[in-house]
Amino acid sequence: MTYEQLLAALREKTRSEQRDGYEWIVKPIPDSEPGYGELDPRVLEVLKETAARMQGQTPPPIPEDPVEFAQMMRRMMGWENSDVTGGAVSTEHREIEGSETKIPVRIYTPPAEGKRPAVVFFHGGGFIGGSLKTVENPCKCLAYHAGAVVVSVDYRLAPEHPYPAGLTDCFDAVRWVHDHADELGVDPEQIAVAGDSAGGNLATVCSLMDRDKKTNLIKYQVLIYPSVNMAGAEVEGYKWSLDNYEIRNHREYIERILGFMNARENRGPKLHDLYLQGRAELTDPYMSPLLADLHGLPDALIITGEFDFLRFENEAYARKLARSGVKTTVIQYNGVDHAFMDKIGQYPQAEDCMTEIAKGVRRRFNR
């Protein structure tokens, strides 16, 4: 199947049902039957190529210095991807005034007339890494299909800037977009937040802050495989176990990626220690939103991968949101692992993910 045919198959094979009070949508592997329980062929190819490249190599020593460790991890993050919009979206690099520092942002503006929604986007990277470059093409795709201005935020990273520096920058960026709506050509009453992984945590915590501060700026939250249970608490029907995953094929690779990404098994300093540095407890609702009171939050769209180590805490979060009266939708992509969004243009699921988010933005704001 061609890339375009794979995209079409993802749309055609989509299934949906009501589950635990929220809408659950599943996207099977487009060129596989029965479409679950194994890796997507493109994911498997990447994992095999990575394993072959690393075969016989000695793992590098783990630096004791936290900054050196973060720098090593940053070099391992991200993936080359492509602009699937054909260059239709304009890009502006700016620095905006935050409450504590200037914040670099990239503003993606689609070829659409009139006042548009805005999406403030926070990249992933475990609070210690990630970059605007990695998420640039996903943001362009989102801007193009949503007809929305997307503002991608280069928030401060730990360990150089521990909590709450990055979170402060993210919320400051939301305020800035609201206050500069006319300049950006957006409707100040149609602001969404979005983010992947750690950025998903920042997006939903910004929504909590917006509610707690009674600023009422955020009307929609999009959480792409978000980290919502940094405490690892066994609550809301959630307990992480490899046995929760139905594995029909490719067990060796699936167990490897789940074991590597599960923070409890990683070598070196824990990412949450680098992020918090004693400034908050892991059980703080702004660290682990799964433990928060979720009443009064904006409508939520949660994106998960079948073999993402965060999948089941994401489902637990969806259940709690729904029970708290928040309209919630979950889209699960079968056959993919964590950070699949980074591979837009290579994985059809990455592009489909951004177009589904765009549909959610349009529906939420009646576009």
PELINKA-V666164 format. One record per residue. PHI is phi in degrees with one decimal (none if undefined). PSI is psi in whole degrees, -180 to 180 (999 if undefined). Layout:
# PELINKA-V666164
phi=PHI psi=PSI
phi=PHI psi=PSI
This chain:
# PELINKA-V666164
phi=none psi=142
phi=-75.8 psi=168
phi=-57.5 psi=-43
phi=-64.9 psi=-38
phi=-67.2 psi=-36
phi=-64.5 psi=-42
phi=-61.2 psi=-44
phi=-64.0 psi=-39
phi=-66.8 psi=-36
phi=-59.1 psi=-41
phi=-70.1 psi=-43
phi=-71.3 psi=-32
phi=-92.6 psi=3
phi=-60.1 psi=135
phi=-122.6 psi=148
phi=-141.4 psi=153
phi=-158.7 psi=166
phi=-89.3 psi=131
phi=-142.1 psi=120
phi=53.2 psi=34
phi=90.8 psi=-4
phi=-124.6 psi=163
phi=-83.3 psi=126
phi=-113.4 psi=119
phi=-116.1 psi=130
phi=-117.9 psi=139
phi=-113.9 psi=103
phi=-66.2 psi=162
phi=-57.2 psi=126
phi=-68.9 psi=-27
phi=-122.3 psi=39
phi=-144.2 psi=145
phi=-119.2 psi=134
phi=-83.4 psi=6
phi=92.0 psi=15
phi=-154.5 psi=169
phi=79.6 psi=5
phi=-151.0 psi=171
phi=-81.0 psi=143
phi=-57.6 psi=140
phi=-54.7 psi=-34
phi=-73.8 psi=-35
phi=-67.0 psi=-45
phi=-60.3 psi=-41
phi=-61.4 psi=-44
phi=-63.1 psi=-43
phi=-65.8 psi=-39
phi=-66.5 psi=-42
phi=-63.6 psi=-41
phi=-64.6 psi=-44
phi=-63.1 psi=-41
phi=-65.0 psi=-39
phi=-66.6 psi=-32
phi=-93.5 psi=-6
phi=-61.1 psi=130
phi=83.2 psi=-7
phi=-84.6 psi=142
phi=-85.4 psi=127
phi=-56.1 psi=140
phi=-65.7 psi=152
phi=-64.1 psi=147
phi=-86.6 psi=116
phi=-62.1 psi=141
phi=-78.0 psi=-31
phi=-71.5 psi=127
phi=-58.9 psi=-39
phi=-67.3 psi=-42
phi=-64.3 psi=-39
phi=-62.2 psi=-45
phi=-61.6 psi=-41
phi=-63.5 psi=-39
phi=-62.6 psi=-45
phi=-64.7 psi=-38
phi=-61.3 psi=-36
phi=-67.1 psi=-22
phi=-90.2 psi=-9
phi=-91.8 psi=158
phi=88.9 psi=169
phi=-155.8 psi=139
phi=-65.8 psi=133
phi=-140.1 psi=-176
phi=-131.2 psi=158
phi=-84.4 psi=107
phi=-86.1 psi=2
phi=-92.6 psi=-5
phi=71.0 psi=25
phi=80.2 psi=20
phi=-78.6 psi=-15
phi=-105.1 psi=131
phi=-83.9 psi=151
phi=-124.5 psi=134
phi=-127.3 psi=128
phi=-95.6 psi=128
phi=-141.7 psi=166
phi=-119.0 psi=129
phi=-110.9 psi=159
phi=-84.2 psi=119
phi=-99.7 psi=178
phi=-73.8 psi=-20
phi=-122.5 psi=-24
phi=-162.5 psi=168
phi=-75.0 psi=142
phi=-120.3 psi=116
phi=-69.0 psi=138
phi=-138.1 psi=159
phi=-119.7 psi=132
phi=-111.4 psi=122
phi=-108.9 psi=119
phi=-118.2 psi=122
phi=-82.5 psi=166
phi=-80.1 psi=70
phi=-129.3 psi=147
phi=-93.7 psi=158
phi=78.5 psi=-178
phi=-69.5 psi=133
phi=-119.9 psi=162
phi=-67.2 psi=164
phi=-123.4 psi=142
phi=-122.4 psi=120
phi=-94.8 psi=119
phi=-111.4 psi=135
phi=-119.3 psi=119
phi=-71.2 psi=159
phi=-86.5 psi=-176
phi=136.0 psi=25
phi=63.9 psi=22
phi=70.5 psi=-4
phi=-117.2 psi=-8
phi=-151.1 psi=-159
phi=88.3 psi=166
phi=-157.1 psi=163
phi=-65.5 psi=-33
phi=-61.6 psi=-45
phi=-60.2 psi=-38
phi=-97.8 psi=6
phi=-60.7 psi=-50
phi=-69.8 psi=-38
phi=-59.2 psi=-40
phi=-65.8 psi=-38
phi=-63.0 psi=-43
phi=-61.4 psi=-44
phi=-63.0 psi=-47
phi=-59.2 psi=-44
phi=-63.6 psi=-49
phi=-80.6 psi=-27
phi=-85.8 psi=-15
phi=61.9 psi=36
phi=-122.5 psi=153
phi=-83.3 psi=124
phi=-107.7 psi=126
phi=-112.1 psi=110
phi=-95.0 psi=131
phi=-108.5 psi=125
phi=-93.5 psi=72
phi=-70.8 psi=159
phi=-68.1 psi=144
phi=-108.8 psi=150
phi=-82.5 psi=161
phi=-83.4 psi=-8
phi=-61.5 psi=-34
phi=-130.4 psi=86
phi=-70.3 psi=171
phi=-49.9 psi=138
phi=-103.2 psi=28
phi=-56.3 psi=-53
phi=-63.1 psi=-43
phi=-62.3 psi=-41
phi=-59.0 psi=-44
phi=-61.1 psi=-42
phi=-63.8 psi=-46
phi=-69.0 psi=-35
phi=-60.0 psi=-38
phi=-65.5 psi=-39
phi=-61.6 psi=-46
phi=-58.5 psi=-44
phi=-62.6 psi=-43
phi=-61.2 psi=-43
phi=-62.3 psi=-45
phi=-72.2 psi=-22
phi=-113.2 psi=29
phi=-59.1 psi=-44
phi=-61.7 psi=-44
phi=-60.5 psi=-38
phi=-83.7 psi=-13
phi=76.0 psi=34
phi=-120.7 psi=160
phi=-84.8 psi=119
phi=-65.5 psi=-14
phi=-93.0 psi=6
phi=-130.1 psi=65
phi=-112.1 psi=128
phi=-116.7 psi=158
phi=-118.6 psi=151
phi=-151.0 psi=156
phi=-174.4 psi=159
phi=-113.5 psi=136
phi=58.8 psi=-117
phi=-59.0 psi=-33
phi=-65.8 psi=-31
phi=-67.1 psi=-38
phi=-59.1 psi=-48
phi=-63.4 psi=-36
phi=-66.3 psi=-47
phi=-74.4 psi=-31
phi=-70.0 psi=-36
phi=-60.4 psi=-38
phi=-64.7 psi=-40
phi=-62.9 psi=-44
phi=-62.2 psi=-42
phi=-60.2 psi=-41
phi=-67.9 psi=-47
phi=-65.4 psi=-37
phi=-82.1 psi=-10
phi=60.3 psi=33
phi=-84.1 psi=-25
phi=55.3 psi=46
phi=-93.5 psi=-33
phi=-100.0 psi=125
phi=-110.2 psi=-7
phi=-159.8 psi=140
phi=-126.8 psi=133
phi=-119.3 psi=117
phi=-118.0 psi=108
phi=-95.2 psi=111
phi=31.6 psi=64
phi=-77.5 psi=152
phi=-87.5 psi=110
phi=-123.3 psi=3
phi=-141.0 psi=63
phi=-63.3 psi=-23
phi=-75.5 psi=-15
phi=64.9 psi=27
phi=-69.1 psi=140
phi=-91.9 psi=81
phi=-135.0 psi=168
phi=54.1 psi=36
phi=74.5 psi=15
phi=-107.4 psi=129
phi=-151.3 psi=120
phi=-71.6 psi=133
phi=-156.6 psi=140
phi=-60.0 psi=-28
phi=-67.2 psi=-15
phi=-70.5 psi=-20
phi=-91.8 psi=132
phi=-88.0 psi=112
phi=-115.6 psi=115
phi=-98.8 psi=-28
phi=-153.8 psi=161
phi=62.2 psi=33
phi=-56.5 psi=-42
phi=-57.4 psi=-47
phi=-71.1 psi=-40
phi=-65.3 psi=-46
phi=-63.8 psi=-34
phi=-65.5 psi=-48
phi=-69.5 psi=-36
phi=-69.8 psi=-39
phi=-68.2 psi=-39
phi=-67.0 psi=-42
phi=-80.5 psi=-23
phi=-66.3 psi=115
phi=-57.1 psi=-28
phi=-68.9 psi=-15
phi=-110.6 psi=-2
phi=-70.0 psi=149
phi=-80.0 psi=157
phi=85.3 psi=-176
phi=-60.8 psi=148
phi=-73.6 psi=139
phi=-60.4 psi=-37
phi=-68.8 psi=-29
phi=-68.3 psi=-39
phi=-66.5 psi=-35
phi=-74.4 psi=-47
phi=-86.7 psi=-44
phi=49.2 psi=43
phi=78.0 psi=6
phi=-86.4 psi=-9
phi=-161.8 psi=161
phi=-87.6 psi=150
phi=-61.7 psi=-25
phi=-84.4 psi=-3
phi=-59.4 psi=134
phi=-56.3 psi=-27
phi=-79.5 psi=-9
phi=-96.0 psi=-47
phi=-122.6 psi=83
phi=-57.6 psi=-21
phi=-60.4 psi=-22
phi=-94.7 psi=2
phi=-87.8 psi=163
phi=-75.8 psi=119
phi=-102.6 psi=6
phi=-64.0 psi=141
phi=83.5 psi=9
phi=-82.9 psi=159
phi=-71.9 psi=163
phi=-48.8 psi=146
phi=-129.0 psi=140
phi=-119.9 psi=124
phi=-116.9 psi=130
phi=-107.5 psi=130
phi=-130.9 psi=162
phi=-113.8 psi=145
phi=-56.5 psi=-38
phi=-114.2 psi=37
phi=-89.3 psi=134
phi=-67.5 psi=-15
phi=-94.2 psi=0
phi=-54.4 psi=-48
phi=-77.1 psi=-29
phi=-71.4 psi=-30
phi=-64.7 psi=-41
phi=-66.2 psi=-39
phi=-62.9 psi=-38
phi=-65.1 psi=-41
phi=-61.0 psi=-43
phi=-61.3 psi=-44
phi=-69.9 psi=-39
phi=-58.2 psi=-48
phi=-61.4 psi=-43
phi=-66.3 psi=-22
phi=-89.6 psi=6
phi=86.9 psi=15
phi=-95.5 psi=124
phi=-65.2 psi=121
phi=-133.1 psi=139
phi=-127.9 psi=137
phi=-118.6 psi=131
phi=-115.1 psi=121
phi=-106.9 psi=129
phi=-100.1 psi=117
phi=-76.5 psi=149
phi=83.5 psi=1
phi=-116.3 psi=161
phi=-112.2 psi=-169
phi=-63.3 psi=149
phi=67.0 psi=26
phi=-67.2 psi=-24
phi=-59.5 psi=-31
phi=-61.3 psi=-21
phi=-100.2 psi=39
phi=-63.2 psi=136
phi=94.1 psi=-18
phi=-111.1 psi=-48
phi=-94.9 psi=121
phi=-61.0 psi=-27
phi=-62.3 psi=-32
phi=-66.2 psi=-47
phi=-67.7 psi=-42
phi=-61.6 psi=-38
phi=-56.9 psi=-47
phi=-68.9 psi=-35
phi=-71.8 psi=-33
phi=-67.3 psi=-40
phi=-61.8 psi=-42
phi=-59.5 psi=-41
phi=-61.7 psi=-41
phi=-62.4 psi=-42
phi=-63.2 psi=-45
phi=-63.3 psi=-43
phi=-63.4 psi=-44
phi=-62.6 psi=-36
phi=-108.0 psi=17
phi=54.1 psi=49
phi=-99.9 psi=999
